[in-house]
């Protein structure tokens, strides 16, 4: 192997088995407690020298502790993901989670100190301090966040209860899903696989059917526990929202994504208007399979024309292809990807015992990232690699910004990742030498489009309907399955013959306790990246820098302002979304011209 299949973590912190790591955690805990205590005496903003000095000191300490939090949580997350059944890693995860109320307390006190400040009082403080002026966006955003909080004492109590409440339900799901095994037939023998190892992209339909139903049987065995978890996670949120007096369950996720409701609605409206093109793609794929309609387990399968071609790609080949592609777009991006691969920032080994899914996590002190995934020798895995490296590059370009301006919302985080996938896809398409290759590549691109524009929409519709119904009481596993199938039928324009009723149980995104509605940001990022790429193809040689500035703007602007200031588009109107969806239409037309 040219490149390592496993990541390197020891340069970041001592191994969790090492007593030095425990000491590091203890030191962090002391810093965290001091920050929480200091936040109790934070003065209301004004232009007085003493007040300005207090805020400068507090924000410096807050930035330091928040950075350390990210470092340690990411470190344990990496170890726990790579070894899902390790009890020590689970204990550290739980311990670090138990400390988060201290950081929450510091943030709560900061927010409430800002809550009633007038514009004049804030301006006076900013005028008196260059340090505070540099983080003005962060301070003003914290003031807005205060409006979404419970009264101070209740907010603090809620954070403490979350450790054994909403967060514990999320950890329970991580544990039971990580331990779940699927019994599948391979070469005449029953083998046990983790859920992340079971694939539905085989060119052989009987294999896909077998794997799908085997996985469904496994998820059914823990469906009631999953139902308990998702009910209590949503129930906790809804209780908080009701006590806070929020309009509905979308207020918080929109705020977390720095997104206007009008933008979200404009995006979904554009998708609904243009969905017929993807329907043509699904129908063409069904025809190629010789069936009336695709089933859920057919969506990621290759066109039959590709069954005689070897679509396997090694990890080494995937790395080199991604690096070369990135270099063509931007030397900085290519050099960054090469560094990430060379320095073993990436865990891809296909082995049992790993958690499902993939992620990129940041270590701000080291100015590094780590990527977790399972590489399956497929073009899809190569796209995932590019996707996660896009995330890592996003953090990289923000490395010189103030620590408080390096954070960006999920919807904008997905822009860099899906943009990276887009340039990889177009590069592979341009280099293809046969119709079979072009069909394979276009099919992969359009499978992604279906995922972002239909699958994610189904998740959003399910979660929206679930939250509305959950206000009246807990939902059974059976009712959750009914809501899921209803959402899938609407999102896929009723184009499938068989659905996945237990998708609500198998999709871990529904169980992330710290981020509600972990779905629409993916669609947003996908379309934003396509639109951005379309603009790049129309623009000049300086687009790589324009793109870089967009990524930097994500840390210090609202979503709409970041796009308007760098790309010049208003996201609350259809124009940008239509530009993005036109690329999807063109890809469908290209594929249909090859297969019809």
C-alpha positions as CSV (number, residue, x, y, z in Angstrom):
1,X,0.0,0.0,0.0
2,X,1.2,3.5,-0.9
3,X,-1.0,5.1,1.7
4,X,-2.0,4.0,5.1
5,X,-5.5,2.6,5.7
6,X,-5.5,3.8,9.4
7,X,-5.1,7.2,10.9
8,X,-2.5,8.5,13.3
9,X,-3.8,9.9,16.5
10,X,-0.9,9.7,19.0
11,X,0.7,13.0,18.0
12,X,-2.5,14.8,19.1
13,X,-2.8,13.5,22.7
14,X,-1.5,10.5,24.6
15,X,-3.5,7.3,24.1
16,X,-6.6,7.1,26.4
17,X,-5.0,4.1,28.1
18,X,-2.1,6.4,29.2
19,X,-2.3,8.1,32.6
20,X,-1.1,11.3,30.9
21,X,-4.3,11.5,28.9
22,X,-6.3,11.4,32.2
23,X,-4.2,14.2,33.5
24,X,-4.9,16.2,30.3
25,X,-8.6,15.8,30.9
26,X,-8.3,16.8,34.5
27,X,-6.4,20.0,33.5
28,X,-9.1,20.8,31.0
29,X,-11.8,20.2,33.6
30,X,-10.1,22.7,35.9
31,X,-9.9,25.3,33.1
32,X,-13.6,24.7,32.3
33,X,-14.7,25.1,35.9
34,X,-12.7,28.4,36.2
35,X,-14.3,29.7,33.0
36,X,-17.8,28.8,34.2
37,X,-17.1,30.6,37.6
38,X,-15.7,33.7,35.9
39,X,-18.7,33.9,33.7
40,X,-20.9,34.5,36.7
41,X,-19.4,38.0,37.2
42,X,-19.4,39.1,33.6
43,X,-20.6,42.7,33.4
44,X,-23.2,44.1,31.1
45,X,-21.6,45.7,28.0
46,X,-20.6,49.4,28.0
47,X,-17.7,51.4,26.9
48,X,-16.0,51.6,30.4
49,X,-12.4,50.5,30.5
50,X,-13.0,48.0,33.3
51,X,-15.9,46.4,31.4
52,X,-14.0,46.2,28.2
53,X,-11.0,44.5,29.9
54,X,-13.3,42.0,31.6
55,X,-14.9,41.0,28.2
56,X,-11.5,40.8,26.5
57,X,-10.2,38.5,29.2
58,X,-13.4,36.4,29.2
59,X,-13.5,35.9,25.5
60,X,-9.8,35.0,25.4
61,X,-10.5,32.3,28.0
62,X,-13.6,31.2,26.3
63,X,-11.8,30.8,23.0
64,X,-9.1,28.8,24.6
65,X,-11.4,26.4,26.5
66,X,-13.8,26.0,23.5
67,X,-10.7,25.0,21.4
68,X,-9.6,22.5,24.0
69,X,-13.1,21.1,24.1
70,X,-13.1,20.5,20.3
71,X,-9.7,18.9,20.5
72,X,-10.6,16.4,23.3
73,X,-14.1,15.6,22.1
74,X,-12.8,15.0,18.6
75,X,-9.9,12.8,19.9
76,X,-12.2,10.5,21.9
77,X,-14.8,10.5,19.1
78,X,-12.1,9.2,16.7
79,X,-11.0,6.4,19.1
80,X,-14.6,5.4,19.8
81,X,-15.6,5.4,16.1
82,X,-12.7,3.1,15.2
83,X,-13.4,0.7,18.1
84,X,-17.1,0.9,18.8
85,X,-17.2,-1.6,21.6
86,X,-14.3,-0.2,23.6
87,X,-15.7,0.5,27.1
88,X,-12.9,2.9,28.1
89,X,-13.5,5.1,25.1
90,X,-17.2,5.1,25.9
91,X,-16.5,6.1,29.5
92,X,-14.4,9.0,28.3
93,X,-17.1,10.0,25.9
94,X,-19.6,10.0,28.7
95,X,-17.2,11.9,31.0
96,X,-16.5,14.7,28.5
97,X,-20.3,14.9,27.9
98,X,-20.8,15.3,31.6
99,X,-18.5,18.3,31.6
100,X,-20.4,20.1,28.8
101,X,-22.9,21.8,31.2
102,X,-19.9,23.8,32.5
103,X,-19.2,25.2,29.0
104,X,-23.0,25.6,28.5
105,X,-23.1,27.6,31.8
106,X,-20.3,29.9,30.6
107,X,-22.1,30.4,27.3
108,X,-25.4,30.9,29.0
109,X,-24.0,33.6,31.3
110,X,-22.3,35.3,28.4
111,X,-25.6,35.3,26.4
112,X,-27.6,36.6,29.3
113,X,-25.0,39.3,29.9
114,X,-25.6,40.4,26.3
115,X,-29.3,39.8,26.1
116,X,-30.6,43.2,27.2
117,X,-27.7,45.3,25.8
118,X,-28.7,48.1,23.5
119,X,-27.0,48.7,20.2
120,X,-25.4,51.9,21.7
121,X,-23.9,49.9,24.6
122,X,-22.5,47.3,22.3
123,X,-21.1,49.9,19.9
124,X,-19.4,51.7,22.8
125,X,-17.7,48.4,23.8
126,X,-16.6,47.6,20.3
127,X,-15.3,51.2,19.7
128,X,-13.1,50.9,22.8
129,X,-11.4,47.6,21.8
130,X,-9.9,46.4,18.6
131,X,-9.9,42.9,20.0
132,X,-13.6,42.9,20.5
133,X,-14.3,44.5,17.1
134,X,-12.6,41.6,15.4
135,X,-15.2,39.2,17.0
136,X,-18.2,41.5,16.7
137,X,-20.1,38.9,14.6
138,X,-19.6,36.3,17.3
139,X,-20.8,38.6,20.1
140,X,-23.9,39.7,18.2
141,X,-24.7,36.1,17.4
142,X,-24.5,35.2,21.0
143,X,-26.9,38.0,21.8
144,X,-29.4,36.6,19.3
145,X,-28.9,33.1,20.8
146,X,-30.0,34.4,24.2
147,X,-33.5,35.1,22.8
148,X,-33.9,31.3,22.2
149,X,-32.9,30.3,25.7
150,X,-35.0,29.4,28.8
151,X,-34.7,31.7,31.8
152,X,-31.1,31.5,33.1
153,X,-31.6,29.1,36.1
154,X,-33.8,26.8,34.0
155,X,-31.2,26.9,31.1
156,X,-28.5,25.8,33.5
157,X,-30.6,23.0,35.0
158,X,-31.6,21.9,31.5
159,X,-27.9,21.5,30.5
160,X,-27.1,19.5,33.6
161,X,-30.1,17.2,33.1
162,X,-29.1,16.7,29.4
163,X,-26.1,14.6,30.4
164,X,-28.4,11.9,31.7
165,X,-31.3,12.8,29.4
166,X,-31.2,13.8,25.7
167,X,-27.4,13.3,25.4
168,X,-27.7,9.9,27.1
169,X,-30.3,8.8,24.6
170,X,-28.0,9.7,21.8
171,X,-25.2,7.8,23.3
172,X,-27.5,4.8,23.9
173,X,-28.3,4.8,20.2
174,X,-24.6,5.0,19.3
175,X,-23.9,2.0,21.5
176,X,-26.7,-0.3,20.3
177,X,-26.2,0.6,16.6
178,X,-22.5,0.1,16.9
179,X,-22.9,-3.3,18.5
180,X,-25.6,-4.4,16.0
181,X,-24.6,-7.2,13.7
182,X,-26.3,-8.3,10.5
183,X,-26.3,-12.0,9.5
184,X,-25.7,-12.3,5.8
185,X,-24.9,-15.2,3.5
186,X,-21.5,-15.2,1.8
187,X,-20.1,-18.2,-0.1
188,X,-22.6,-20.5,1.5
189,X,-21.9,-19.4,5.1
190,X,-23.7,-17.1,7.5
191,X,-21.3,-14.3,8.5
192,X,-21.8,-11.5,11.0
193,X,-21.2,-7.9,9.8
194,X,-21.5,-4.5,11.3
195,X,-24.2,-2.4,9.8
196,X,-21.6,-0.2,8.1
197,X,-20.2,-3.2,6.2
198,X,-23.5,-4.2,4.6
199,X,-23.7,-2.7,1.1
200,X,-26.6,-2.3,-1.3
201,X,-24.7,-1.3,-4.3
202,X,-23.9,-4.8,-5.7
203,X,-24.7,-5.2,-9.5
204,X,-26.5,-8.5,-8.5
205,X,-30.1,-7.8,-7.5
206,X,-30.5,-11.0,-5.4
207,X,-27.5,-9.9,-3.3
208,X,-29.0,-6.5,-2.8
209,X,-32.3,-7.9,-1.8
210,X,-30.7,-10.3,0.6
211,X,-28.6,-7.6,2.3
212,X,-31.5,-5.2,2.5
213,X,-33.8,-7.7,4.2
214,X,-31.0,-9.0,6.5
215,X,-30.3,-5.4,7.6
216,X,-34.0,-4.7,8.1
217,X,-34.3,-7.8,10.3
218,X,-31.4,-6.7,12.4
219,X,-32.8,-3.1,12.8
220,X,-36.2,-4.6,13.7
221,X,-34.6,-6.4,16.6
222,X,-33.8,-3.0,18.3
223,X,-36.6,-0.9,16.8
224,X,-38.4,-0.4,20.1
225,X,-35.3,0.9,21.8
226,X,-34.6,3.2,18.8
227,X,-38.2,4.4,19.1
228,X,-37.6,5.2,22.8
229,X,-34.5,7.1,21.9
230,X,-35.9,9.2,19.1
231,X,-39.1,10.0,21.1
232,X,-37.2,11.2,24.1
233,X,-34.7,13.2,22.1
234,X,-37.5,15.0,20.2
235,X,-39.6,15.2,23.3
236,X,-36.9,17.0,25.2
237,X,-36.5,19.6,22.4
238,X,-40.2,20.2,22.1
239,X,-40.6,20.8,25.8
240,X,-37.8,23.3,25.7
241,X,-39.2,25.0,22.6
242,X,-42.6,25.3,24.3
243,X,-41.2,26.8,27.4
244,X,-39.1,29.3,25.4
245,X,-42.2,30.3,23.4
246,X,-40.7,29.6,20.0
247,X,-42.9,29.6,16.9
248,X,-42.1,26.0,16.0
249,X,-39.5,23.3,15.9
250,X,-37.7,24.9,12.9
251,X,-36.7,28.1,14.7
252,X,-33.6,26.5,16.4
253,X,-32.3,24.6,13.4
254,X,-32.7,27.6,11.2
255,X,-30.8,29.7,13.8
256,X,-28.0,27.1,14.1
257,X,-27.6,27.2,10.3
258,X,-27.7,31.0,10.2
259,X,-30.4,30.6,7.7
260,X,-33.7,32.5,6.9
261,X,-36.9,30.5,6.6
262,X,-37.5,32.2,3.3
263,X,-34.2,30.6,2.0
264,X,-35.2,27.1,3.1
265,X,-38.6,27.5,1.5
266,X,-37.2,28.8,-1.8
267,X,-34.9,25.8,-1.9
268,X,-37.6,23.2,-1.4
269,X,-39.9,25.0,-3.8
270,X,-37.3,24.9,-6.5
271,X,-36.7,21.2,-5.9
272,X,-40.4,20.3,-6.1
273,X,-40.8,22.3,-9.4
274,X,-37.9,20.5,-11.0
275,X,-38.3,17.0,-9.7
276,X,-39.7,15.5,-12.9
277,X,-36.2,15.4,-14.3
278,X,-35.0,13.0,-11.6
279,X,-38.2,11.0,-12.1
280,X,-37.1,10.4,-15.7
281,X,-33.7,9.1,-14.4
282,X,-35.3,6.7,-12.0
283,X,-37.6,5.4,-14.7
284,X,-34.7,4.9,-17.1
285,X,-32.8,3.0,-14.5
286,X,-35.8,0.8,-13.8
287,X,-36.2,0.1,-17.5
288,X,-32.5,-0.8,-17.7
289,X,-33.0,-3.3,-14.9
290,X,-36.0,-4.8,-16.7
291,X,-38.4,-3.9,-13.9
292,X,-41.4,-1.6,-13.7
293,X,-40.1,0.4,-10.7
294,X,-36.9,0.5,-8.7
295,X,-37.0,-0.7,-5.1
296,X,-35.2,1.1,-2.2
297,X,-32.3,-1.3,-2.5
298,X,-31.8,-0.6,-6.2
299,X,-31.1,3.1,-5.9
300,X,-27.3,2.8,-5.5
301,X,-26.9,-0.1,-7.8
302,X,-25.0,0.5,-11.1
303,X,-26.7,0.5,-14.5
304,X,-26.7,-3.0,-15.9
305,X,-24.5,-1.9,-18.8
306,X,-21.7,-1.6,-16.2
307,X,-21.9,-5.2,-15.0
308,X,-19.1,-6.3,-17.4
309,X,-16.8,-3.5,-16.3
310,X,-14.7,-3.6,-13.2
311,X,-15.6,-0.5,-11.2
312,X,-13.3,-1.4,-8.3
313,X,-10.8,1.2,-7.3
314,X,-8.1,0.8,-4.7
315,X,-7.5,3.3,-1.9
316,X,-4.2,4.3,-3.4
317,X,-5.8,5.0,-6.8
318,X,-8.6,6.9,-5.2
319,X,-6.2,9.1,-3.2
320,X,-4.1,9.9,-6.3
321,X,-7.2,10.7,-8.3
322,X,-8.6,13.0,-5.7
323,X,-5.3,14.8,-5.1
324,X,-4.7,15.3,-8.9
325,X,-8.3,16.6,-9.2
326,X,-7.9,19.1,-6.4
327,X,-4.6,20.3,-7.8
328,X,-6.3,21.1,-11.1
329,X,-8.8,23.4,-9.3
330,X,-6.4,24.9,-6.8
331,X,-2.8,24.1,-6.0
332,X,-3.5,24.9,-2.4
333,X,-6.4,22.4,-2.3
334,X,-4.3,19.7,-3.9
335,X,-1.3,20.2,-1.6
336,X,-3.6,20.2,1.4
337,X,-5.1,16.8,0.3
338,X,-1.7,15.4,-0.3
339,X,-0.6,16.4,3.2
340,X,-3.7,14.9,4.8
341,X,-3.1,11.6,3.1
342,X,0.7,11.5,3.7
343,X,0.3,12.5,7.4
344,X,-2.3,9.8,8.0
345,X,-5.2,12.0,8.9
346,X,-7.6,9.4,7.4
347,X,-9.1,6.1,8.7
348,X,-10.5,3.9,5.9
349,X,-9.8,0.3,6.9
350,X,-12.8,-2.0,6.1
351,X,-13.0,-4.1,9.3
352,X,-15.6,-5.1,11.8
353,X,-16.1,-3.2,15.1
354,X,-16.1,0.3,13.5
355,X,-19.1,2.6,13.8
356,X,-21.2,3.1,10.7
357,X,-20.9,6.2,8.5
358,X,-18.2,8.8,8.0
359,X,-17.2,12.1,9.4
360,X,-14.5,14.8,9.4
361,X,-13.6,16.2,12.8
362,X,-11.3,19.2,13.6
363,X,-8.4,19.6,15.9
364,X,-8.0,23.4,16.0
365,X,-4.9,23.6,18.2
366,X,-2.9,21.4,15.9
367,X,-4.6,23.0,12.9
368,X,-5.4,19.5,11.6
369,X,-8.4,17.3,10.9
370,X,-9.2,13.6,11.0
371,X,-11.4,11.7,8.6
372,X,-13.3,8.5,9.4
373,X,-14.9,6.3,6.8
374,X,-14.9,2.7,5.5
375,X,-13.4,2.4,2.1
376,X,-15.0,-0.3,-0.1
377,X,-12.9,-0.1,-3.2
378,X,-15.7,1.7,-5.1
379,X,-16.1,5.0,-6.9
380,X,-18.7,5.9,-4.3
381,X,-16.0,5.5,-1.6
382,X,-13.7,7.7,-3.6
383,X,-16.4,10.4,-3.7
384,X,-16.8,10.1,0.1
385,X,-13.1,10.6,0.4
386,X,-13.3,13.8,-1.6
387,X,-16.3,14.9,0.4
388,X,-14.6,14.5,3.7
389,X,-11.4,16.2,2.5
390,X,-13.6,19.1,1.4
391,X,-14.7,19.4,5.0
392,X,-11.1,19.3,6.2
393,X,-10.0,22.0,3.6
394,X,-12.8,24.3,4.9
395,X,-11.3,24.2,8.4
396,X,-7.8,24.6,6.9
397,X,-8.6,27.9,5.1
398,X,-10.1,29.3,8.4
399,X,-7.0,28.4,10.4
400,X,-5.7,32.0,10.6
401,X,-9.0,33.6,11.6
402,X,-9.8,34.4,15.2
403,X,-10.8,31.2,17.1
404,X,-14.3,32.6,17.7
405,X,-14.8,33.1,13.9
406,X,-13.7,29.6,12.8
407,X,-17.1,28.0,13.5
408,X,-19.5,27.6,10.6
409,X,-23.0,26.2,10.4
410,X,-23.7,22.7,9.1
411,X,-25.4,23.9,5.8
412,X,-22.2,25.8,4.9
413,X,-20.0,23.0,6.1
414,X,-21.6,20.8,3.5
415,X,-20.8,23.2,0.7
416,X,-17.1,22.6,0.7
417,X,-17.6,18.8,0.9
418,X,-20.1,18.5,-1.9
419,X,-18.1,21.0,-4.0
420,X,-15.2,18.7,-3.7
421,X,-17.3,15.8,-4.9
422,X,-18.5,17.9,-7.9
423,X,-15.1,18.7,-9.2
424,X,-14.1,15.1,-8.8
425,X,-17.1,13.9,-10.7
426,X,-16.6,16.3,-13.6
427,X,-12.9,15.4,-13.9
428,X,-13.7,11.7,-14.0
429,X,-16.4,12.4,-16.7
430,X,-14.0,14.4,-18.8
431,X,-11.4,11.7,-18.7
432,X,-13.7,8.8,-19.4
433,X,-13.0,6.8,-22.6
434,X,-16.2,4.8,-23.2
435,X,-19.9,5.2,-23.0
436,X,-19.9,2.5,-20.3
437,X,-17.6,4.7,-18.2
438,X,-19.6,7.8,-18.9
439,X,-22.8,6.0,-17.9
440,X,-21.2,4.8,-14.7
441,X,-20.0,8.3,-13.7
442,X,-23.2,10.0,-14.6
443,X,-25.1,7.3,-12.7
444,X,-23.0,8.0,-9.7
445,X,-23.6,11.7,-9.9
446,X,-27.4,11.2,-10.3
447,X,-27.5,8.8,-7.5
448,X,-26.0,11.6,-5.4
449,X,-28.7,13.9,-6.7
450,X,-31.4,11.5,-5.7
451,X,-29.9,11.2,-2.3
452,X,-29.7,15.0,-1.7
453,X,-32.9,16.0,-3.4
454,X,-35.2,13.0,-2.6
455,X,-33.6,11.0,0.3
456,X,-32.8,14.1,2.3
457,X,-36.1,15.6,1.6
458,X,-37.8,12.4,2.9
459,X,-35.8,12.7,6.1
460,X,-36.8,16.4,6.4
461,X,-40.5,15.5,5.8
462,X,-40.4,12.6,8.2
463,X,-38.8,14.6,11.0
464,X,-41.1,17.6,10.4
465,X,-44.2,15.3,10.6
466,X,-42.7,13.4,13.6
467,X,-42.1,16.6,15.6
468,X,-45.7,17.8,14.9
469,X,-47.2,14.5,16.0
470,X,-44.8,14.1,18.9
471,X,-46.3,17.1,20.6
472,X,-49.4,15.0,21.3
473,X,-47.4,12.1,22.8
474,X,-44.9,9.3,22.1
475,X,-45.0,7.4,18.8
476,X,-44.6,3.7,18.5
477,X,-42.1,2.0,16.2
478,X,-44.9,1.1,13.9
479,X,-46.2,4.6,13.6
480,X,-42.6,5.9,13.0
481,X,-42.4,3.5,10.1
482,X,-45.7,4.7,8.7
483,X,-44.5,8.3,8.8
484,X,-41.2,7.3,7.2
485,X,-42.9,5.5,4.3
486,X,-45.3,8.4,3.7
487,X,-42.3,10.8,3.5
488,X,-40.4,8.5,1.2
489,X,-43.4,8.2,-1.2
490,X,-43.8,12.0,-1.4
491,X,-40.1,12.8,-1.7
492,X,-39.5,10.1,-4.4
493,X,-42.7,11.0,-6.3
494,X,-44.0,7.5,-5.6
495,X,-41.4,6.0,-8.0
496,X,-40.3,3.0,-6.0
497,X,-41.9,-0.4,-5.6
498,X,-40.5,-1.1,-2.1
499,X,-39.6,1.3,0.6
500,X,-37.5,1.3,3.8
501,X,-39.9,1.6,6.7
502,X,-37.1,1.3,9.3
503,X,-34.9,4.1,7.8
504,X,-35.8,6.2,10.9
505,X,-34.0,3.6,13.0
506,X,-31.0,3.0,10.8
507,X,-30.2,6.6,10.0
508,X,-28.0,7.8,12.9
509,X,-28.6,11.5,12.0
510,X,-32.0,11.4,13.7
511,X,-30.2,10.6,17.0
512,X,-27.6,13.4,17.1
513,X,-28.7,15.1,20.3
514,X,-26.7,18.3,19.8
515,X,-28.1,19.3,16.4
516,X,-31.8,19.1,15.5
517,X,-32.8,18.5,11.9
518,X,-29.5,17.0,10.7
519,X,-30.9,16.8,7.2
520,X,-31.8,19.9,5.1
521,X,-28.2,21.3,5.5
522,X,-27.0,18.5,3.2
523,X,-29.4,19.4,0.5
524,X,-28.6,23.1,0.9
525,X,-24.9,22.4,0.8
526,X,-25.3,20.2,-2.3
527,X,-27.2,22.8,-4.3
528,X,-25.0,25.6,-3.0
529,X,-21.9,23.7,-4.2
530,X,-23.5,23.0,-7.6
531,X,-24.5,26.6,-8.1
532,X,-21.0,27.7,-6.9
533,X,-19.4,25.3,-9.4
534,X,-21.6,26.6,-12.2
535,X,-20.5,30.2,-11.4
536,X,-16.9,29.0,-11.4
537,X,-17.3,27.5,-14.9
538,X,-18.7,30.8,-16.1
539,X,-16.1,32.9,-14.4
540,X,-12.4,33.7,-14.7
541,X,-9.2,32.3,-13.5
542,X,-9.6,33.9,-10.0
543,X,-12.5,31.7,-9.1
544,X,-10.5,29.5,-6.8
545,X,-9.7,32.5,-4.6
546,X,-13.4,33.6,-4.8
547,X,-14.4,30.2,-3.6
548,X,-11.8,30.4,-0.8
549,X,-13.2,33.7,0.3
550,X,-16.7,32.2,0.4
551,X,-15.4,29.5,2.8
552,X,-13.8,32.1,5.0
553,X,-17.0,34.2,5.1
554,X,-18.9,31.2,6.5
555,X,-17.2,31.8,9.9
556,X,-18.2,35.5,10.3
557,X,-21.5,36.0,8.3
558,X,-25.0,34.7,8.0
559,X,-25.5,32.3,5.2
560,X,-27.3,34.8,3.0
561,X,-24.6,37.5,3.6
562,X,-21.8,35.0,2.9
563,X,-23.2,34.1,-0.5
564,X,-24.3,37.6,-1.4
565,X,-20.9,39.2,-0.5
566,X,-18.8,36.6,-2.4
567,X,-21.0,35.2,-5.2
568,X,-23.5,38.1,-5.6
569,X,-26.8,36.0,-5.3
570,X,-29.9,36.4,-3.1
571,X,-30.7,32.9,-1.8
572,X,-34.3,33.8,-0.9
573,X,-35.2,34.0,-4.6
574,X,-35.3,31.2,-7.1
575,X,-32.4,32.3,-9.4
576,X,-29.5,30.6,-7.6
577,X,-31.4,27.4,-7.0
578,X,-32.5,27.2,-10.6
579,X,-28.8,27.5,-11.7
580,X,-27.9,24.6,-9.4
581,X,-30.8,22.4,-10.6
582,X,-30.0,23.0,-14.2
583,X,-26.7,21.1,-13.7
584,X,-28.7,18.1,-12.5
585,X,-31.0,18.4,-15.5
586,X,-28.0,18.5,-17.9
587,X,-26.6,15.3,-16.3
588,X,-29.9,13.5,-16.6
589,X,-30.1,14.5,-20.3
590,X,-26.5,13.3,-20.9
591,X,-27.2,9.9,-19.3
592,X,-30.5,9.4,-21.1
593,X,-28.8,10.1,-24.4
594,X,-26.4,7.3,-23.7
595,X,-28.8,4.6,-22.5
596,X,-31.9,5.2,-24.7
